[in-house]
């Protein structure tokens, strides 16, 4: 990754890129019930990740350099898993919102 090559400056940049959206979600999306709670939890996870990377840049750098996809199959499996999670969430929220697309 380009940020990983920049060392600690890249780690801090990565942390700030996760901090601001996380704070916006946590501040304005306070829903802790049903499928919509996952969006709020995503915000909290981004804030936690940013805090971890800012407090311990070495952990962030190790994470950014060590998480390279080793084989195309592992990337496809991860993408397929995320697609299944997205479909389940969409079907869970459909009765609440009534939005088809």
C-alpha angles and dihedrals in degrees: 000000000000094000093051090057090059092063119210092356088058091049091052091047090050090049093051091047088058097038100062099049089042092053091047092052094045092046099047106023106062101163115133100171133083126348093326089068088073090067090053090047089052088057092051091048091052090050090049092048092050091048092049092049093047094048096040110025092173090063090050093048092049090049093048095049099038101051098074114139106253099197136014090241093062090052091051092048091051091048092048091050092051091049090054091049091049092051093049091049092048092051091046093052097040096086091049099048102025089215113139099187 
